Amino acid sequence: MATVRLDNLVKPRQANSPTVKISQETKDNAVTYTDIKLDLELSKNIGLGLSPILAKDIVVSEDMQAIRNSLYNIFSTKKGEMILTPNFGSSLDQFLFENVSPFIGKVIGENILSALQTFEPRIEVLNVRVFPKPNDNQYSIEIIFKFVNINKESSLNILLSKNGQIIL
């Protein structure tokens, strides 16, 4: 079976060191999580020190931004859309054509909580609040969470609109 290596997801000083193998863990806890940036932006260089290596690798997100990218993927993916993981996603679009009501708002909140607990173990959800806005035909959603290994709190606001938009 073929192997795919994404060396740019490893810390640069680790990947550029001739004595350190990529599979070794680093003792430096400066970056806990990494992920590929969603816009697939190209990096200008990699490495630290006096002679960074010029490269055209994909830029990676680190720590909190990497987790936010994952949250965006969860909320923008419909269940069944990922072939090898058909249960991945939150399918928020299924609520776009329901009447805006507190009951549907509660169902949306439970759906979000379940999706985050299932697919994002790097956060602990502290609160999910859904505010139905029947006059505007939309829901305003606030998610308060804590990054587990980083020990910081953050929030994410989502606007679920009846015109078919999910705005993060």
C-alpha positions in Angstrom: 0.0 0.0 0.0 1.2 3.5 -0.8 2.3 5.9 1.9 1.4 9.6 1.9 3.8 11.9 3.9 2.8 15.4 4.7 6.1 16.7 6.1 4.8 20.2 6.4 2.5 19.1 9.2 5.6 18.3 11.3 7.3 21.2 13.1 9.8 22.8 10.7 12.8 22.5 13.0 12.0 18.8 13.4 11.6 18.2 9.6 14.8 20.1 8.7 17.0 18.5 11.3 19.1 15.7 9.8 19.4 13.9 13.2 15.6 13.8 14.0 13.4 11.3 12.3 9.9 12.6 11.4 8.2 9.9 13.5 9.9 11.1 16.7 7.9 13.3 19.0 9.2 16.6 20.0 9.7 17.9 23.5 8.8 21.4 22.5 5.1 22.1 23.2 4.9 25.4 21.3 2.4 23.9 18.8 0.0 21.2 19.9 -2.2 20.7 16.8 -1.6 21.3 13.1 -4.0 21.1 10.1 -3.9 22.0 6.5 -5.4 25.4 5.8 -8.7 25.2 4.1 -7.9 27.7 1.4 -4.8 25.7 0.3 -2.6 28.8 0.4 1.0 28.1 -0.5 3.7 28.8 2.1 6.7 31.0 1.2 9.3 29.1 3.3 9.8 26.5 5.9 12.3 26.1 8.6 13.7 28.3 11.3 17.1 29.7 12.0 19.7 31.4 9.7 18.9 29.5 6.5 15.2 28.8 6.0 14.4 26.6 3.1 12.3 28.2 0.3 9.4 25.9 -0.5 6.0 25.9 -2.1 4.2 23.7 0.4 0.7 24.0 1.6 0.4 26.3 4.6 -0.7 24.7 7.8 -2.8 26.1 10.6 -1.7 25.6 14.2 -3.4 25.0 17.5 -6.7 27.0 17.8 -6.9 27.8 14.1 -6.5 24.1 13.2 -9.4 23.3 15.5 -11.5 26.1 14.0 -10.8 24.6 10.6 -12.1 21.3 11.8 -15.2 22.9 13.3 -15.9 24.6 9.9 -15.6 21.2 8.2 -18.0 19.6 10.7 -20.6 22.4 10.2 -20.3 22.6 6.4 -20.4 18.9 5.7 -23.6 16.9 5.2 -23.9 13.4 6.6 -23.2 11.0 3.8 -21.0 13.4 1.9 -17.7 11.8 3.0 -17.4 8.5 1.3 -15.3 6.6 3.9 -16.9 8.3 6.9 -20.7 8.6 6.0 -21.7 9.7 9.5 -19.3 12.7 9.6 -20.8 16.2 9.7 -23.7 17.9 11.3 -26.1 18.3 8.3 -27.3 21.7 9.5 -28.8 22.3 6.1 -31.6 19.9 6.9 -33.1 22.6 9.2 -33.1 25.3 6.6 -36.6 24.5 5.4 -38.2 23.9 8.8 -40.3 26.6 10.5 -38.2 28.8 12.8 -39.2 27.8 16.3 -37.7 27.2 19.8 -38.4 23.5 19.4 -36.4 23.3 16.1 -33.7 25.5 17.8 -33.4 22.9 20.6 -33.0 20.1 18.0 -30.3 22.1 16.2 -28.5 22.6 19.5 -28.6 18.9 20.3 -27.4 18.1 16.8 -24.4 20.5 17.1 -23.5 19.2 20.5 -23.6 15.6 19.4 -21.5 16.3 16.2 -18.9 18.1 18.2 -18.6 15.5 20.9 -18.3 12.8 18.2 -16.0 14.4 15.7 -13.9 16.9 17.6 -12.2 15.4 20.7 -9.8 18.4 21.0 -12.5 20.6 22.5 -14.9 20.4 25.4 -18.2 22.1 24.6 -19.3 24.3 27.5 -22.5 25.7 26.1 -24.5 25.7 22.9 -27.1 28.4 22.6 -29.6 28.7 19.7 -31.6 31.9 19.3 -34.5 31.5 16.9 -35.3 34.7 14.9 -38.7 34.0 13.2 -39.0 37.5 11.8 -35.7 37.1 9.9 -36.2 33.4 9.1 -32.9 32.4 10.7 -31.1 31.0 13.8 -28.2 32.6 15.6 -26.1 30.0 17.2 -23.4 30.6 19.8 -21.0 27.8 20.8 -18.7 28.2 23.8 -15.9 25.7 24.1 -12.6 25.0 25.7 -9.5 23.8 23.8 -8.6 20.6 25.8 -4.8 20.6 25.7 -4.3 24.3 25.2 -6.6 25.2 28.2 -8.2 28.3 26.6 -11.8 29.1 26.1 -13.3 30.4 22.8 -16.6 30.9 21.1 -18.0 30.4 17.6 -21.0 32.1 16.2 -23.0 30.6 13.4 -25.9 32.1 11.4 -28.3 29.5 9.9 -30.4 31.4 7.4 -33.5 30.2 5.6 -32.2 31.4 2.3 -29.8 28.4 2.3 -26.7 29.9 4.0 -24.7 28.7 6.9 -22.4 31.5 7.9 -19.6 30.9 10.4 
